[in-house]
Amino acid sequence: MGLLSRRHDAPDDSITDAEIISRVLSGDTRAFETLMRRHNERVYRAVRSRVQNEADVEEVMQRAYVAAFRALGQFEGRARFSTWLVRIALNETSRALRPRGPRLVVSENEEQVPVGGSAGEDPERAAYFGQMATMLEEAVDRLPESLRTAFVLRAVQGESTREVARTLGISQVAVRVRVHRARQQVERRLRDVAGGAVEEMFRFYAPRCDRVVSRVLAELEGPSAD
């Protein structure tokens, strides 16, 4: 299914991650919502690089956020918070995909929004870009997992080579090699189509953002919350 949409309104960037973390650790659980909304698309893209079913992606994201909340006091600031968070998300992804791990729920397709478009735009243009982006997503989905994750974090999400290396626990040279090989494989499949649409892949659109945030907050604030 398609994964493209308009961006959700960005959360307030006037406060740093470190300041928000301090508030959460002081007992302001609701402040964690700002961290989730700020990093939702980054976490989504990381998980989506390994999990293709949308319901499964949301489930893994929720687990990752709960795990991050519970481990927040262990964050030492040696790497960016986003790097630390994505690493947790990828760990949760690996745990969920283990043969004997929790079985993830399969659901029907969700609503789609064409690339860069709304209902009021030229339908032919929206259909063209939607089709192109869908082809690109399918090409990326066919990549081996090791190449796909590095490619999504570096080429789609725009993380630096250094940050991707830290997130995946590999060298910067290995990141460059994986991204290069991924680009070659994608370009062989799509030729010149990939260039203009790659940054539009794997959008984390507003309804999904709200759904994940509300579920995580409900769990953190529920009777069983730590």
C-alpha positions in Angstrom: 0.0 0.0 0.0 1.0 3.6 -0.4 2.9 5.4 2.4 2.9 8.9 1.1 1.3 12.0 2.4 1.5 15.6 3.5 3.6 16.2 6.5 2.0 16.6 9.9 2.4 20.1 11.4 5.9 20.1 13.0 6.0 20.3 16.8 7.5 23.3 18.5 11.3 23.3 17.9 12.0 26.1 20.4 12.7 23.6 23.2 15.5 21.0 22.9 15.2 17.3 23.2 17.3 17.5 26.4 14.9 20.0 28.0 11.9 17.8 27.1 13.7 14.7 28.5 14.3 16.6 31.7 10.7 17.4 32.1 9.6 13.8 31.4 12.1 12.5 34.0 10.7 15.1 36.5 7.3 13.5 36.2 5.7 15.3 33.2 4.6 12.2 31.2 2.7 14.3 28.7 5.9 16.0 27.6 6.9 12.7 26.0 4.2 13.5 23.4 6.4 16.3 22.0 9.3 13.8 21.6 7.1 11.4 19.8 5.6 13.9 17.4 9.1 15.4 16.7 10.6 12.0 15.8 7.6 10.0 14.6 8.5 10.2 10.9 12.1 9.2 11.6 11.1 6.2 13.8 8.4 5.2 11.2 10.8 5.2 8.3 13.4 3.1 10.3 10.7 0.5 11.2 9.1 0.6 7.8 12.5 -0.2 6.2 12.1 -3.7 7.8 8.4 -4.2 8.2 6.0 -3.7 5.3 2.6 -4.2 6.9 1.3 -0.9 8.2 -0.5 -2.3 11.3 2.7 -4.1 12.2 4.7 -0.9 11.8 2.5 0.9 14.3 2.6 -1.9 16.8 6.4 -2.0 16.7 6.5 1.8 17.0 4.3 1.7 20.1 6.5 -0.9 21.7 9.6 1.2 20.9 8.2 4.3 22.4 7.2 2.6 25.6 10.6 1.0 25.8 12.3 4.3 25.2 10.1 6.0 27.9 11.0 3.4 30.4 14.7 3.6 29.6 14.8 7.4 29.3 16.8 7.8 32.5 19.6 5.7 30.9 20.0 8.1 27.9 23.4 9.8 28.5 23.4 12.1 25.5 26.6 10.7 24.0 24.7 10.4 20.7 21.7 12.4 19.4 18.4 11.4 21.1 17.0 10.5 17.6 19.9 8.1 17.1 19.3 6.5 20.4 15.5 6.3 19.7 15.9 4.8 16.3 18.3 2.2 17.7 15.6 1.1 20.2 13.0 1.0 17.4 15.2 -1.2 15.3 15.9 -3.5 18.3 12.1 -3.8 18.8 11.7 -4.5 15.1 14.2 -7.4 15.3 12.5 -8.7 18.4 9.1 -8.7 16.7 10.4 -10.4 13.6 12.0 -13.3 15.5 10.4 -16.6 14.5 9.2 -17.3 18.0 8.5 -13.7 18.9 5.1 -12.0 19.2 2.9 -12.5 16.2 2.1 -9.1 14.6 -1.4 -8.3 13.6 -2.3 -8.1 9.9 -4.9 -5.5 8.8 -6.5 -4.2 5.7 -5.0 -1.3 3.8 -5.3 2.2 5.2 -6.2 5.4 3.6 -3.7 7.0 1.2 -2.8 10.6 0.3 -1.0 11.1 -3.0 2.6 12.5 -3.1 2.7 16.2 -2.3 -1.0 16.5 -3.0 -4.4 17.1 -1.7 -7.8 16.4 -3.2 -7.9 19.8 -4.8 -4.8 19.4 -6.9 -4.7 18.2 -10.6 -5.8 14.6 -10.4 -3.6 13.6 -13.4 -0.5 15.1 -11.7 -1.3 13.5 -8.4 -1.9 10.1 -10.1 1.4 10.4 -11.9 3.5 11.2 -8.8 1.6 8.7 -6.8 2.3 5.9 -9.3 6.0 6.9 -9.5 6.4 6.9 -5.7 4.6 3.6 -5.4 7.0 2.1 -7.9 9.9 3.5 -6.0 8.7 2.2 -2.7 8.2 -1.3 -4.2 11.8 -1.2 -5.6 13.1 -0.3 -2.1 11.0 -3.0 -0.5 12.8 -5.5 -2.8 16.2 -4.6 -1.4 17.9 -6.9 1.0 17.2 -5.8 4.6 20.8 -4.6 5.3 20.8 -2.4 2.3 17.2 -1.3 2.7 17.6 0.0 6.2 20.8 1.9 5.5 19.3 3.4 2.3 16.1 4.6 4.1 18.0 6.2 7.0 20.6 7.8 4.8 18.9 8.6 1.4 15.2 8.9 2.5 15.4 10.2 6.1 18.6 12.3 5.3 20.6 11.2 8.3 24.4 11.7 8.1 26.6 8.8 7.3 28.0 9.1 10.8 24.6 8.9 12.4 23.5 5.9 10.3 26.7 4.2 11.3 26.0 4.8 15.0 22.4 3.7 14.7 23.3 0.4 12.9 26.5 -0.3 14.7 28.6 -0.4 11.6 31.4 1.6 10.1 30.8 4.7 8.0 32.5 2.9 5.1 30.0 0.1 5.4 27.2 2.6 5.4 28.5 4.2 2.2 28.9 0.8 0.5 25.4 -0.3 1.5 23.8 2.9 0.3 25.7 2.8 -2.9 24.7 -0.8 -3.6 21.1 0.0 -2.7 21.0 3.0 -5.1 22.4 0.8 -7.9 19.8 -1.8 -7.4 17.0 0.7 -7.2 18.2 2.5 -10.3 18.5 -0.7 -12.2 14.8 -1.3 -11.5 13.5 2.2 -12.1 16.3 3.7 -14.1 15.8 7.5 -14.0 12.5 7.5 -12.2 13.9 7.3 -8.6 15.7 10.6 -8.6 12.8 13.1 -8.1 10.7 11.1 -5.7 13.0 9.5 -3.2 12.6 12.1 -0.5 8.8 11.7 -0.7 8.9 8.0 0.4 7.5 6.7 3.7 5.7 9.7 4.8 4.3 9.4 8.4 0.9 11.1 7.8 -1.2 12.8 10.4 -3.9 10.2 11.2 -1.2 7.6 11.9 0.9 10.0 13.9 -2.1 10.8 16.2 -3.0 7.2 16.5 0.4 6.1 17.7 0.8 9.0 20.0 -2.6 8.5 21.7 -2.0 4.7 22.2 1.5 5.2 23.7 0.2 7.9 26.0 -2.7 5.8 27.1 -0.3 3.0 28.0 2.1 5.2 29.8 -0.6 6.9 31.8 -2.7 3.7 32.4 -2.9 1.8 35.7 -0.1 -0.6 34.7 2.3 2.2 33.8 5.6 2.2 35.7 
